[in-house]
Amino acid sequence: MKMRTFILIAMLLLLGQVCWGQEIGAPQTGGTRAFSMGGVYTATNRGIDALSGNPGGLALLENAQFLVGGRVLLMGKADLEEDYYKDYYDLKDYSSKFGINPKLLNVGIAFPITLSGFSHKLVGAVGYRSFYDLSENEIREFEDQSDNKYEETENERGLINVLSFGVGTTISEKYSFGLSFNLPLIKGYKYESEQEIKYTGGTTKYEEEAEYDVSGGSFIQLGGIVQVTPELSIGASYTMSHKFELEDGKYTDKEDGDVVDEGDLYDIKYESPAMYSIGFSYRVAPDFLISAELQNRPWEDVEVNGKELSNLESGSSYRFGIEYGSDVLLRAGLIMERAPIIDLDKDGVNFKGVTGGIGYKSNNIMLDVGGLYVFTSFDGAKVGTKTYDINFNQLMVFATLIYSFEFSIDK
């Protein structure tokens, strides 16, 4: 197997996909409303949305809710600047980009529960969601000095999806608490690469494939929201540490359809430390909400095969969002987040992002659509005295449909 493929797999595990649809290496939290508002969710989650964010907001729903949501990666790139390939590899032309890639993110239902002898509000929820979203395709085209043209596509799929069971309760008008138990669904990881080289006299096609079985342990998320005043809410959420393993990995290399190399890959054990978030939301006016939150990013404590990745730097994620309107809701937000990446000087790298979206209410239907543009640039390679940047950017669109209806479980 080509060494580049093995390195790619290891980096993808480390990054958990660099796109912020996966929240830049962290587990996915929140839904389209959160993504539209800079990623804030800790004090703004209400109802079924809270199952994938702060479960403390589960008990704040008014009626039973059904949710389905997805995302589409529209465009972007993650590569060294083009001059690197022209200078170092003596290429005449080079381009790299992400291809369009849709994915179902979550499906779920939340409903009130009435228990005899229990006087407080109680809500249950169950749903499927993508926890580590590793799904993208990358397209590269380049031409050498002999006019040979290369076309290469890389596709990644996986990693972990979970089945979530949640419960939330209010102990007074001001305090709501919740937890979710998350059971990872065994999900495979697959990497595919196709390279087509067009010469004057013909074409040669190279293919690489790598597959892993993925298993992981269950984990719990906890959260709470305090309604300090009718205008001010404060929330906190905690995701316990979790681990998973890539095992029984195999790879195959082909040339023009014929197998030229195949074999086994090393098992990889990954453990992520606990993560938390704290945030607030404040209703400046009946139709105007502002919100902000802080999330930790303990990258120094990530372990791969029992060893900490000591070169990484821990940091934080800072998120800011606004929402304006009543039936039609306009949203916007900003984000700055420490990523699990270091530059050539072993300094930490931050991602920046801008978000926006719109929500529309009609009777018992809520439709949310949002967009995210995330970007960064850092020193990625050095040849002689010249330094070349790695440029990363992605444009993604999210959509969620929530349907409210009368339903409860009485016991």
C-alpha positions as CSV (number, residue, x, y, z in Angstrom):
1,M,0.0,0.0,0.0
2,K,1.3,3.5,-0.8
3,M,2.6,5.2,2.3
4,R,0.6,8.3,1.4
5,T,-2.6,6.4,1.9
6,F,-1.6,5.1,5.4
7,I,-0.6,8.6,6.4
8,L,-3.9,10.0,5.1
9,I,-5.9,7.4,7.2
10,A,-4.0,8.3,10.3
11,M,-4.5,12.0,9.8
12,L,-8.2,11.6,9.1
13,L,-8.6,9.7,12.4
14,L,-6.8,12.5,14.2
15,L,-8.8,15.2,12.6
16,G,-12.2,13.5,12.7
17,Q,-12.7,15.4,9.4
18,V,-11.4,18.9,9.4
19,C,-14.8,20.3,8.3
20,W,-16.9,22.1,10.8
21,G,-19.9,20.1,9.8
22,Q,-18.1,17.8,12.3
23,E,-17.2,20.9,14.3
24,I,-13.5,20.8,13.3
25,G,-12.4,17.5,14.8
26,A,-14.9,17.5,17.6
27,P,-18.1,15.4,17.9
28,Q,-21.1,16.9,16.2
29,T,-23.4,18.8,18.5
30,G,-26.5,20.8,17.7
31,G,-28.7,21.1,14.6
32,T,-29.2,23.5,11.7
33,R,-30.4,26.3,14.1
34,A,-27.1,26.0,16.0
35,F,-25.0,25.8,12.9
36,S,-26.7,29.0,11.6
37,M,-25.8,30.9,14.8
38,G,-22.1,30.3,14.9
39,G,-22.5,26.8,16.5
40,V,-24.0,27.9,19.8
41,Y,-26.4,25.4,21.3
42,T,-25.7,25.1,25.0
43,A,-28.3,27.7,26.2
44,T,-30.5,27.8,23.1
45,N,-31.4,24.1,22.6
46,R,-35.1,23.4,22.9
47,G,-36.9,20.1,22.3
48,I,-35.7,17.5,19.9
49,D,-32.7,19.6,18.8
50,A,-31.3,19.0,22.3
51,L,-30.8,15.3,21.8
52,S,-27.7,16.1,19.7
53,G,-26.6,19.1,21.7
54,N,-27.4,19.9,25.3
55,P,-29.9,17.3,26.6
56,G,-30.9,19.8,29.3
57,G,-33.1,21.4,26.7
58,L,-35.2,18.3,26.0
59,A,-37.8,19.1,28.7
60,L,-38.4,22.6,27.2
61,L,-40.4,21.3,24.3
62,E,-44.2,22.1,24.2
63,N,-45.5,19.2,22.1
64,A,-44.0,16.0,20.7
65,Q,-41.5,16.7,17.8
66,F,-40.1,14.7,14.9
67,L,-36.9,15.9,13.3
68,V,-34.9,15.0,10.2
69,G,-31.8,16.9,9.1
70,G,-28.9,16.7,6.7
71,R,-26.1,18.7,5.2
72,V,-24.4,19.2,1.8
73,L,-20.7,20.1,1.3
74,L,-20.8,22.4,-1.7
75,M,-17.2,23.5,-2.3
76,G,-13.9,24.1,-0.8
77,K,-10.3,22.8,-0.6
78,A,-7.7,21.5,1.8
79,D,-4.3,21.5,0.2
80,L,-0.9,23.2,-0.1
81,E,-0.9,26.3,-2.3
82,E,-0.5,25.6,-6.0
83,D,3.0,27.1,-6.2
84,Y,4.3,24.3,-4.0
85,Y,3.4,21.6,-6.7
86,K,4.7,23.8,-9.5
87,D,8.0,24.5,-7.7
88,Y,8.7,21.2,-6.0
89,Y,7.2,18.7,-8.5
90,D,7.7,20.9,-11.6
91,L,4.1,20.7,-12.6
92,K,2.7,22.9,-15.3
93,D,-0.7,23.2,-13.7
94,Y,-2.4,22.0,-10.5
95,S,-5.9,22.4,-8.9
96,S,-7.6,20.8,-5.9
97,K,-11.2,21.0,-4.6
98,F,-13.9,19.3,-2.7
99,G,-16.8,17.8,-4.6
100,I,-20.4,18.1,-3.7
101,N,-21.3,15.6,-0.9
102,P,-24.7,15.3,0.8
103,K,-25.3,13.4,4.0
104,L,-28.1,12.6,6.4
105,L,-27.1,13.9,9.8
106,N,-30.0,13.1,12.2
107,V,-33.4,11.7,12.6
108,G,-35.3,11.7,15.9
109,I,-38.4,12.1,18.0
110,A,-39.1,13.7,21.4
111,F,-42.3,13.3,23.4
112,P,-43.7,14.0,26.9
113,I,-43.9,11.2,29.5
114,T,-46.5,11.1,32.3
115,L,-45.5,9.0,35.3
116,S,-47.9,8.4,38.2
117,G,-46.5,10.0,41.3
118,F,-44.0,12.2,39.4
119,S,-45.2,15.8,39.4
120,H,-42.4,17.4,37.3
121,K,-42.3,17.6,33.5
122,L,-40.6,14.7,31.9
123,V,-39.6,14.2,28.2
124,G,-38.1,11.2,26.4
125,A,-36.3,11.2,23.1
126,V,-34.7,8.7,20.7
127,G,-32.8,9.3,17.5
128,Y,-30.0,8.5,15.1
129,R,-27.2,11.0,14.5
130,S,-23.8,11.3,12.9
131,F,-21.3,11.7,15.8
132,Y,-18.1,11.8,13.9
133,D,-18.9,12.9,10.3
134,L,-16.1,11.7,8.1
135,S,-17.6,11.9,4.6
136,E,-16.1,13.9,1.8
137,N,-14.6,13.6,-1.7
138,E,-11.6,15.5,-3.1
139,I,-10.8,16.1,-6.7
140,R,-7.3,17.0,-8.1
141,E,-6.2,17.8,-11.6
142,F,-2.7,18.4,-12.7
143,E,-0.4,18.5,-15.7
144,D,3.3,17.9,-16.0
145,Q,5.9,19.5,-18.3
146,S,5.4,16.6,-20.8
147,D,1.7,17.5,-21.1
148,N,0.7,14.3,-19.3
149,K,-2.7,15.0,-17.6
150,Y,-3.6,13.5,-14.2
151,E,-7.1,13.3,-12.7
152,E,-7.4,12.0,-9.2
153,T,-10.4,11.6,-6.9
154,E,-10.4,10.6,-3.2
155,N,-13.5,9.5,-1.3
156,E,-13.7,8.9,2.4
157,R,-16.7,7.4,4.3
158,G,-17.3,6.8,8.1
159,L,-16.7,7.0,11.0
160,I,-19.1,6.8,14.0
161,N,-22.9,7.2,14.0
162,V,-24.8,6.7,17.2
163,L,-28.3,5.7,18.5
164,S,-29.2,8.2,21.2
165,F,-31.7,7.8,24.0
166,G,-32.4,10.9,26.0
167,V,-34.5,12.1,28.9
168,G,-35.1,15.6,30.3
169,T,-36.9,17.0,33.2
170,T,-37.7,20.3,34.9
171,I,-37.6,20.6,38.6
172,S,-39.0,24.1,38.6
173,E,-39.9,26.8,36.1
174,K,-36.2,27.9,36.0
175,Y,-34.2,24.6,36.0
176,S,-34.1,21.9,33.4
177,F,-31.7,18.9,33.3
178,G,-31.2,16.0,30.9
179,L,-28.9,13.2,29.8
180,S,-28.5,11.1,26.8
181,F,-27.1,7.6,26.5
182,N,-25.4,7.1,23.2
183,L,-24.7,3.7,21.7
184,P,-22.3,3.8,18.7
185,L,-23.6,1.9,15.7
186,I,-20.8,-0.2,14.2
187,K,-19.8,1.7,11.2
188,G,-17.0,1.0,8.7
189,Y,-14.4,3.4,7.4
190,K,-13.6,3.3,3.7
191,Y,-11.1,5.2,1.7
192,E,-11.0,5.1,-2.1
193,S,-8.7,6.8,-4.6
194,E,-8.7,6.8,-8.4
195,Q,-5.9,8.3,-10.5
196,E,-6.1,8.5,-14.2
197,I,-3.0,9.5,-16.2
198,K,-3.6,10.5,-19.8
199,Y,-0.5,10.2,-22.0
200,T,-0.2,10.9,-25.7
201,G,-0.4,7.2,-26.4
202,G,-3.0,6.1,-23.9
203,T,-4.4,6.1,-20.4
204,T,-3.3,4.3,-17.2
205,K,-5.7,4.0,-14.2
206,Y,-4.5,3.5,-10.6
207,E,-6.9,2.6,-7.8
208,E,-6.3,2.4,-4.0
209,E,-8.8,1.1,-1.4
210,A,-8.6,0.8,2.3
211,E,-11.3,-0.5,4.7
212,Y,-11.6,-0.8,8.5
213,D,-14.2,-2.2,10.8
214,V,-15.1,0.4,13.5
215,S,-16.2,-0.4,17.0
216,G,-16.7,1.8,20.0
217,G,-17.9,2.1,23.5
218,S,-21.0,3.9,24.7
219,F,-20.9,7.3,26.3
220,I,-23.2,9.7,28.2
221,Q,-23.9,13.4,27.6
222,L,-25.2,15.6,30.5
223,G,-26.6,19.1,30.5
224,G,-28.7,21.7,32.1
225,I,-30.3,25.1,31.4
226,V,-31.2,27.7,34.0
227,Q,-33.8,30.4,33.1
228,V,-32.3,33.2,35.3
229,T,-34.8,35.7,34.1
230,P,-37.4,35.6,31.3
231,E,-34.8,37.1,29.0
232,L,-31.6,35.4,30.2
233,S,-30.7,31.7,30.0
234,I,-27.5,30.0,31.0
235,G,-26.6,26.5,30.0
236,A,-23.8,23.9,30.5
237,S,-23.2,20.6,28.7
238,Y,-20.7,17.8,29.3
239,T,-19.7,14.9,27.0
240,M,-17.9,12.1,28.7
241,S,-14.7,10.6,27.2
242,H,-15.2,8.0,24.5
243,K,-13.1,5.7,22.5
244,F,-13.3,3.6,19.4
245,E,-11.1,1.2,17.5
246,L,-10.4,0.6,13.8
247,E,-9.7,-3.0,13.3
248,D,-9.3,-5.7,10.7
249,G,-8.1,-3.1,8.2
250,K,-7.2,-4.2,4.6
251,Y,-5.9,-2.4,1.6
252,T,-5.7,-3.1,-2.1
253,D,-3.8,-1.3,-4.9
254,K,-4.7,-1.8,-8.5
255,E,-3.3,-0.8,-11.9
256,D,-5.7,-0.9,-14.9
257,G,-8.0,-3.2,-12.9
258,D,-5.3,-5.7,-11.9
259,V,-4.3,-6.1,-8.2
260,V,-0.6,-5.2,-7.7
261,D,-0.5,-5.1,-3.9
262,E,-2.8,-5.9,-1.0
263,G,-2.5,-6.6,2.7
264,D,-3.5,-5.8,6.2
265,L,-3.4,-2.5,8.1
266,Y,-2.5,-1.9,11.7
267,D,-5.4,-1.6,14.2
268,I,-5.8,1.9,15.6
269,K,-7.3,2.7,19.0
270,Y,-8.6,6.3,19.5
271,E,-9.7,7.9,22.8
272,S,-11.1,11.4,23.0
273,P,-11.2,13.1,26.4
274,A,-14.3,14.6,27.9
275,M,-15.5,17.9,26.5
276,Y,-17.7,20.6,28.0
277,S,-19.5,23.8,27.0
278,I,-20.9,26.8,28.8
279,G,-23.0,29.5,27.3
280,F,-25.8,32.0,27.6
281,S,-28.6,33.5,25.5
282,Y,-30.2,36.9,26.1
283,R,-33.4,38.2,24.6
284,V,-32.7,41.8,24.0
285,A,-36.2,42.3,22.6
286,P,-39.1,40.0,22.0
287,D,-37.8,39.4,18.4
288,F,-34.1,39.6,19.0
289,L,-31.8,37.0,20.7
290,I,-28.1,37.1,21.2
291,S,-26.0,34.1,22.4
292,A,-22.4,33.0,23.0
293,E,-20.6,30.1,24.4
294,L,-17.2,28.6,25.2
295,Q,-16.2,25.0,24.5
296,N,-13.0,23.3,25.5
297,R,-10.8,21.5,23.0
298,P,-8.4,19.3,25.0
299,W,-6.4,18.0,22.0
300,E,-3.3,17.4,24.1
301,D,-5.1,14.6,25.9
302,V,-6.2,12.7,22.8
303,E,-4.7,9.3,22.8
304,V,-4.0,7.1,19.8
305,N,-2.9,3.5,20.6
306,G,-2.5,4.5,24.2
307,K,-0.2,7.4,23.6
308,E,-1.0,11.1,23.9
309,L,-0.3,13.2,20.8
310,S,2.0,15.6,22.7
311,N,2.7,17.9,19.8
312,L,-1.0,19.1,19.7
313,E,-2.0,22.2,21.6
314,S,-5.3,22.3,23.6
315,G,-7.4,25.4,23.2
316,S,-11.0,26.6,23.1
317,S,-13.9,27.2,20.7
318,Y,-15.5,30.7,20.9
319,R,-19.0,31.0,19.3
320,F,-21.3,33.9,18.9
321,G,-24.8,34.0,17.4
322,I,-27.9,36.2,16.8
323,E,-31.5,35.5,15.9
324,Y,-34.1,38.0,14.8
325,G,-37.8,37.6,14.0
326,S,-40.9,35.6,15.0
327,D,-42.4,33.5,12.2
328,V,-39.5,34.1,9.9
329,L,-36.2,33.9,11.8
330,L,-32.9,35.4,10.5
331,R,-29.7,34.1,12.0
332,A,-26.0,34.8,11.8
333,G,-22.9,33.9,13.7
334,L,-19.1,33.8,14.1
335,I,-16.7,31.1,15.3
336,M,-13.0,30.8,16.2
337,E,-11.8,27.3,17.2
338,R,-8.6,25.6,18.0
339,A,-8.1,22.7,15.6
340,P,-6.1,19.4,16.2
341,I,-3.4,20.6,13.8
342,I,0.0,22.2,14.3
343,D,2.0,24.3,11.8
344,L,5.7,23.9,10.8
345,D,6.7,25.7,14.0
346,K,4.5,23.3,16.1
347,D,2.2,26.1,17.0
348,G,-1.6,25.6,17.3
349,V,-3.8,26.4,14.4
350,N,-7.2,28.2,14.7
351,F,-10.1,28.0,12.3
352,K,-12.5,30.9,11.7
353,G,-16.0,30.7,10.4
354,V,-19.0,32.8,9.5
355,T,-22.5,31.4,9.5
356,G,-26.0,32.5,8.5
357,G,-29.5,31.0,8.0
358,I,-33.2,31.4,8.1
359,G,-36.0,29.6,9.9
360,Y,-39.7,29.5,8.9
361,K,-42.6,28.6,11.2
362,S,-46.0,27.6,9.8
363,N,-48.5,26.0,12.2
364,N,-46.8,22.9,13.4
365,I,-43.9,22.9,10.9
366,M,-40.5,24.4,11.5
367,L,-38.0,24.5,8.5
368,D,-34.4,25.7,9.2
369,V,-31.8,26.2,6.5
370,G,-28.3,27.4,7.2
371,G,-24.9,27.9,5.7
372,L,-21.3,27.8,7.0
373,Y,-18.1,29.1,5.6
374,V,-15.0,28.0,7.5
375,F,-11.4,28.8,6.6
376,T,-7.8,28.9,7.8
377,S,-4.3,29.1,6.4
378,F,-1.0,28.1,8.0
379,D,2.6,27.1,7.2
380,G,2.5,23.6,5.8
381,A,5.7,22.9,3.9
382,K,9.1,24.3,3.4
383,V,11.5,23.8,0.5
384,G,14.8,25.4,0.9
385,T,14.1,28.9,2.2
386,K,10.6,29.1,0.8
387,T,7.5,28.4,2.9
388,Y,4.2,27.2,1.5
389,D,0.8,27.6,3.1
390,I,-1.9,25.0,3.6
391,N,-5.2,26.6,2.7
392,F,-8.4,25.2,4.0
393,N,-11.9,26.4,3.3
394,Q,-15.4,24.8,3.1
395,L,-18.9,26.0,2.2
396,M,-21.6,23.8,3.7
397,V,-25.4,24.0,3.7
398,F,-27.6,22.5,6.4
399,A,-31.4,21.9,6.5
400,T,-33.7,20.5,9.3
401,L,-37.4,19.9,9.3
402,I,-39.2,19.7,12.7
403,Y,-42.8,18.6,12.9
404,S,-44.7,19.2,16.2
405,F,-47.7,17.1,17.0
406,E,-49.8,15.8,20.0
407,F,-48.4,12.6,21.4
408,S,-47.4,11.5,24.9
409,I,-46.7,8.3,26.9
410,D,-48.8,7.9,30.0
411,K,-47.8,5.4,32.7
